[in-house]
Amino acid sequence: MSPNSALKIFLLVILMLFVIPAYCQNQFERAIKMKMDSLTNEPEKFVKEELLPNDAMQNLMTPSGWGGYGSYIFGGIGGVYPAVYTKRPDMIGSVGFCVGNSIKFVNVAMGLNVTKLSSLSDLSANFTISRKIFNASSISAGALQVFAPGQVSDAPAPTFFFAFSHSVQGIRSKTPGSSRLTYTIGIGNGRFLLKSPYDVLNGRGKYGTAVFGALSFELIRRVNLTAEWTGMNLGGSLGIRPFKSSALSFGVGVSDLTRFSSDKPSMMFSMGYPLSLNRRINKL
């Protein structure tokens, strides 16, 4: 069996075992662990409660400054319909893992993208490092779709980014210990800066803003409404975690709402379920 065949079989098994999203882990579990660390390290009377992001998806189209916490296997399936300048759907899958404590040091996440799911081909990689900084804030830096095959990929050059996220204090979520309002602002090249050749041909210009951002507000418990600027266009989405006892999460939205890029709005979706290695090991 060739190495390429073995890799394709491994990816297929992972995708079958885990119904997986484009986001790395359950934020609620991370928030609880953060608070437990703070209570352990400081006298209780001096601890001020810190409201962290709630447990539903808050970024569908842009990176978040909030990274992982602990050791997780993760992955994702996402898609868009119709893809820009076509009438066809487009999908992408990913698998990967994260490890590290983003409070005490950093968390590192690495993933493998599969752009052509039918043939398990057109592979590329993502790398993200995240660190919680001052009160209710976190930063991340990373690279998206590196090592993509230039002759077939829609992203022949990698994208590098930096993001800052903050959960607003004083606006309590219905999830204990969480904030109802969060925002992200970031900057990057590649997909955040360079428009497609089709945009150039259709008079949309060559460059986006390089700056991206998101504002997320909890409508009801485990449902967030998010507005995002991708560096290229405006989008809106819902992040949904339907079951209290499960980390399964969904995101659905509409991208390209202005004429700054693309030829029409497109529907987007993501679904996922992270798997905690720490929890599995503790059960052994």
C-alpha positions as CSV (number, residue, x, y, z in Angstrom):
1,M,0.0,0.0,0.0
2,S,1.4,3.4,-1.0
3,P,1.9,6.2,1.6
4,N,-0.8,8.2,-0.2
5,S,-3.3,5.4,0.0
6,A,-2.6,4.8,3.6
7,L,-3.1,8.6,4.4
8,K,-6.4,8.6,2.5
9,I,-7.7,5.6,4.5
10,F,-6.6,7.2,7.8
11,L,-8.4,10.4,6.9
12,L,-11.6,8.5,5.9
13,V,-11.6,6.6,9.2
14,I,-11.2,9.8,11.2
15,L,-14.1,11.5,9.3
16,M,-16.3,8.4,9.9
17,L,-15.6,8.3,13.6
18,F,-16.0,11.9,14.4
19,V,-18.7,14.3,13.0
20,I,-16.3,17.2,13.0
21,P,-16.4,21.0,12.5
22,A,-14.1,23.8,11.4
23,Y,-13.4,24.8,15.0
24,C,-11.1,23.3,17.5
25,Q,-12.9,22.6,20.8
26,N,-15.7,23.2,23.3
27,Q,-15.2,26.7,24.7
28,F,-17.4,26.0,27.7
29,E,-15.1,23.2,28.9
30,R,-12.1,25.5,28.5
31,A,-13.9,28.2,30.4
32,I,-14.6,26.0,33.4
33,K,-11.0,24.8,33.5
34,M,-9.7,28.4,33.4
35,K,-11.9,29.3,36.4
36,M,-10.8,26.2,38.3
37,D,-7.1,27.2,37.7
38,S,-7.7,30.7,39.0
39,L,-9.5,29.5,42.1
40,T,-6.7,27.1,42.8
41,N,-4.0,29.7,42.5
42,E,-5.5,32.6,44.3
43,P,-7.4,33.0,47.6
44,E,-11.1,32.9,46.9
45,K,-11.9,36.3,48.5
46,F,-9.5,38.0,46.0
47,V,-10.8,36.3,42.9
48,K,-13.1,38.3,40.7
49,E,-15.2,36.3,38.3
50,E,-14.1,36.5,34.8
51,L,-16.7,36.1,32.1
52,L,-15.3,34.0,29.2
53,P,-16.9,33.1,25.8
54,N,-20.1,31.1,25.9
55,D,-20.3,27.5,24.6
56,A,-21.7,28.1,21.1
57,M,-19.8,28.9,17.9
58,Q,-18.8,32.5,17.5
59,N,-16.6,32.7,14.4
60,L,-17.8,30.9,11.2
61,M,-15.8,32.8,8.5
62,T,-12.8,34.2,10.3
63,P,-10.2,33.0,12.9
64,S,-10.7,33.6,16.6
65,G,-8.2,34.8,19.1
66,W,-9.5,32.1,21.4
67,G,-7.6,28.9,20.8
68,G,-7.6,25.5,22.5
69,Y,-7.1,24.4,26.1
70,G,-5.8,20.9,26.8
71,S,-5.4,18.0,24.4
72,Y,-8.1,17.4,21.8
73,I,-8.5,15.6,18.6
74,F,-10.6,17.8,16.3
75,G,-11.7,18.2,12.7
76,G,-14.2,19.7,10.5
77,I,-16.6,19.6,7.6
78,G,-17.8,22.8,6.1
79,G,-19.2,24.0,2.9
80,V,-20.6,26.8,0.8
81,Y,-23.4,27.0,-1.8
82,P,-23.1,28.3,-4.4
83,A,-19.3,28.9,-4.6
84,V,-18.3,32.3,-5.9
85,Y,-18.6,32.8,-9.7
86,T,-20.1,29.3,-10.1
87,K,-23.4,27.6,-9.5
88,R,-21.8,24.6,-7.7
89,P,-21.4,23.7,-4.1
90,D,-17.9,23.5,-2.5
91,M,-16.8,21.6,0.6
92,I,-13.7,21.2,2.8
93,G,-12.9,18.8,5.6
94,S,-10.2,18.9,8.2
95,V,-8.7,16.8,11.0
96,G,-6.1,17.6,13.6
97,F,-5.2,18.0,17.2
98,C,-4.3,20.7,19.8
99,V,-2.2,20.5,22.9
100,G,-1.1,22.9,25.7
101,N,-2.3,25.2,28.3
102,S,-3.1,28.6,26.8
103,I,-3.2,30.3,30.3
104,K,0.2,29.1,31.7
105,F,2.0,29.0,28.3
106,V,0.5,28.5,24.9
107,N,-1.8,26.1,23.1
108,V,-0.7,24.7,19.7
109,A,-3.2,23.4,17.1
110,M,-2.3,21.7,13.9
111,G,-4.7,20.4,11.3
112,L,-4.8,18.8,7.8
113,N,-7.3,20.2,5.3
114,V,-8.9,18.0,2.6
115,T,-10.3,20.3,-0.1
116,K,-11.5,17.5,-2.4
117,L,-13.5,15.3,-0.2
118,S,-14.7,12.9,-2.9
119,S,-11.1,11.9,-3.7
120,L,-9.5,12.8,-0.3
121,S,-7.0,15.0,-2.2
122,D,-5.8,18.6,-2.5
123,L,-4.3,18.6,1.0
124,S,-3.0,21.5,2.9
125,A,-2.2,22.3,6.6
126,N,-3.2,24.8,9.3
127,F,-1.1,25.9,12.3
128,T,-2.3,28.1,15.2
129,I,-0.7,29.2,18.4
130,S,-2.9,30.8,21.0
131,R,-2.3,32.5,24.4
132,K,-4.8,33.9,26.9
133,I,-3.5,37.4,28.0
134,F,-5.2,40.0,30.2
135,N,-8.7,39.8,31.6
136,A,-11.1,37.9,29.4
137,S,-8.9,38.3,26.3
138,S,-6.8,36.0,24.1
139,I,-4.6,36.2,21.1
140,S,-3.7,33.8,18.3
141,A,-1.4,33.7,15.4
142,G,-1.2,31.1,12.6
143,A,-1.0,30.0,9.0
144,L,-3.9,28.6,6.9
145,Q,-3.7,26.3,3.9
146,V,0.1,26.0,3.9
147,F,1.7,23.4,1.6
148,A,-1.3,23.5,-0.8
149,P,-0.6,22.2,-4.3
150,G,-0.4,25.3,-6.4
151,Q,-1.6,23.7,-9.6
152,V,-5.0,22.6,-8.2
153,S,-5.7,24.6,-5.0
154,D,-7.8,27.7,-4.7
155,A,-5.2,28.9,-2.2
156,P,-1.8,28.3,-3.9
157,A,-0.1,30.7,-1.4
158,P,-0.4,30.3,2.4
159,T,-2.3,32.9,4.6
160,F,-0.8,34.2,7.8
161,F,-2.8,36.0,10.5
162,F,-2.9,37.5,13.9
163,A,-6.2,37.8,15.9
164,F,-7.3,39.3,19.2
165,S,-10.6,38.3,20.9
166,H,-12.3,39.7,24.0
167,S,-15.4,38.7,25.9
168,V,-17.2,41.8,27.2
169,Q,-17.6,41.9,31.0
170,G,-20.9,42.8,32.7
171,I,-23.1,41.3,30.0
172,R,-23.8,37.8,31.4
173,S,-24.7,34.8,29.3
174,K,-27.3,32.3,30.3
175,T,-24.3,29.9,30.5
176,P,-22.8,30.3,33.9
177,G,-19.5,32.1,33.9
178,S,-19.8,33.3,30.3
179,S,-20.3,36.6,28.5
180,R,-23.1,37.3,26.1
181,L,-21.1,39.5,23.9
182,T,-17.7,38.8,22.3
183,Y,-15.6,40.4,19.5
184,T,-12.6,39.6,17.4
185,I,-10.3,41.8,15.4
186,G,-7.4,40.6,13.3
187,I,-5.1,41.2,10.4
188,G,-3.7,38.9,7.7
189,N,-2.5,38.5,4.2
190,G,-3.6,35.9,1.6
191,R,-7.4,35.2,1.9
192,F,-7.8,38.4,3.9
193,L,-6.0,40.7,1.4
194,L,-5.8,39.3,-2.1
195,K,-9.0,39.1,-4.2
196,S,-9.5,36.3,-6.7
197,P,-8.7,36.7,-10.4
198,Y,-12.4,36.6,-11.0
199,D,-12.9,39.6,-8.8
200,V,-10.2,41.5,-10.7
201,L,-11.8,40.6,-14.1
202,N,-15.2,41.8,-12.8
203,G,-14.0,45.1,-11.7
204,R,-14.0,44.4,-7.9
205,G,-10.4,45.4,-7.5
206,K,-7.3,43.5,-6.5
207,Y,-7.1,44.0,-2.7
208,G,-9.3,43.5,0.3
209,T,-8.7,45.3,3.6
210,A,-6.4,42.7,5.3
211,V,-8.3,43.5,8.5
212,F,-11.0,41.1,9.6
213,G,-13.4,41.0,12.6
214,A,-16.4,39.5,14.2
215,L,-19.0,40.6,16.7
216,S,-21.1,37.8,18.4
217,F,-24.2,38.2,20.6
218,E,-26.1,35.4,22.4
219,L,-29.7,35.5,21.3
220,I,-30.8,32.6,23.5
221,R,-28.9,30.0,25.4
222,R,-26.5,28.1,23.2
223,V,-27.4,30.2,20.1
224,N,-25.2,33.1,18.9
225,L,-25.8,35.7,16.2
226,T,-22.6,36.8,14.6
227,A,-21.6,39.6,12.1
228,E,-18.3,39.1,10.4
229,W,-16.1,41.1,8.1
230,T,-13.7,38.7,6.3
231,G,-11.3,41.2,4.9
232,M,-13.2,40.7,1.6
233,N,-16.8,41.0,2.4
234,L,-19.6,41.1,5.1
235,G,-21.3,38.0,6.4
236,G,-23.7,36.9,9.1
237,S,-24.2,33.6,10.9
238,L,-25.8,31.6,13.7
239,G,-23.7,29.5,16.0
240,I,-25.7,26.7,17.6
241,R,-24.9,24.1,20.3
242,P,-28.2,22.2,20.4
243,F,-27.6,19.8,23.3
244,K,-26.5,20.8,26.8
245,S,-24.8,17.5,27.4
246,S,-23.0,17.3,24.1
247,A,-20.3,19.3,22.5
248,L,-21.8,18.9,19.0
249,S,-22.0,22.3,17.4
250,F,-23.3,23.9,14.2
251,G,-22.8,27.1,12.3
252,V,-24.9,28.4,9.4
253,G,-24.6,31.7,7.7
254,V,-24.5,33.9,4.6
255,S,-21.3,35.4,3.1
256,D,-20.6,38.1,0.6
257,L,-23.5,40.4,1.4
258,T,-21.9,43.5,-0.3
259,R,-20.5,44.0,-3.8
260,F,-16.9,44.6,-2.5
261,S,-16.0,41.1,-3.7
262,S,-17.7,38.0,-5.3
263,D,-20.7,38.0,-7.6
264,K,-23.5,36.9,-5.2
265,P,-24.2,35.9,-1.5
266,S,-23.5,32.3,-0.6
267,M,-24.8,30.0,2.1
268,M,-22.2,28.6,4.5
269,F,-22.3,25.8,7.1
270,S,-20.1,24.0,9.5
271,M,-20.7,21.2,12.0
272,G,-18.5,19.6,14.6
273,Y,-17.7,17.5,17.6
274,P,-14.4,17.7,19.5
275,L,-12.9,14.8,21.4
276,S,-11.0,15.4,24.6
277,L,-7.9,13.2,25.0
278,N,-7.6,14.2,28.7
279,R,-11.0,12.9,29.4
280,R,-10.4,9.7,27.6
281,I,-7.1,9.0,29.4
282,N,-8.7,9.7,32.8
283,K,-11.3,7.1,32.1
284,L,-8.7,4.4,31.4
